[in-house]
Amino acid sequence: MAAWLYQIHSTVLISLAVMLALGICVAAPWVAHNLFRLKPNAERSLAALDAFKLIGPLTGIFTAFLLLQSVNRLHDARRLVESQAMNLLQLDRALGRIDSAESADARRAVREYARILVDRGWPAMRAQKASPEVGTALGLLSERIDALAIASAGDRSALELISAGLEAVGDVQSQIEAAAAGGLPDTFWLAVVLLLLLMTAEAAMIVPRWAVILPLAGYSGGIGLLIGLLFVMDRPFLGDQSADPSPIERSIATLDLRAQLMSRPPQAQP
């Protein structure tokens, strides 16, 4: 799917899908009979109407099923982002249990990784590309934690928490990147397009009478609404209906606050 379409507001995209479905359903019979000289035939029109009534529900059910899958993927992506924000806070808290220069370097690497994830990772995911900066920052964080483990080999309980936190950050990041590259397979979109073409072909064979076409147009508009919703929610990291980095931005603010509090000299006792 063209990524630039997701720059349009979701309400506009859905409205365009509905209007396009309405326009095609209304125009198809008149175009077929006036432009292609298809002669009116009551028997063929009745058969086409029956076929339309069969293909229409099939298209609606199929689209609704795909829409449900897309909504679930979007919710899963948002939960992953929230989980990553919590993992960063927990990793920083675990690092704070060790008071050393290596621990301070590792905590700075956590903050740097979080900022790069927001500043570089999100634009890359919205462009459906991998961000090498995010991988580099995660690798640097791992190196700082390795240095801390060597310097603080005696504190096993704290190191186990730190290791588990780093592993959680890496695992969730892999899942986030997989979700960003996900979406409906092209085969499913092709099936939706073919069903719509079949509906259009059947509508074109119906005798152009408003009493018959208008109810079918309303039905087509409903299917257009489902397809519009499916499109705007298909990519969890594209468009205004997507997973945003606000949970990680809030965690960055908390990490910065912790760093400021740790850097203040202790107040003199009276």
Beta strands, then each sheet from edge to edge (+ up, - down):
end
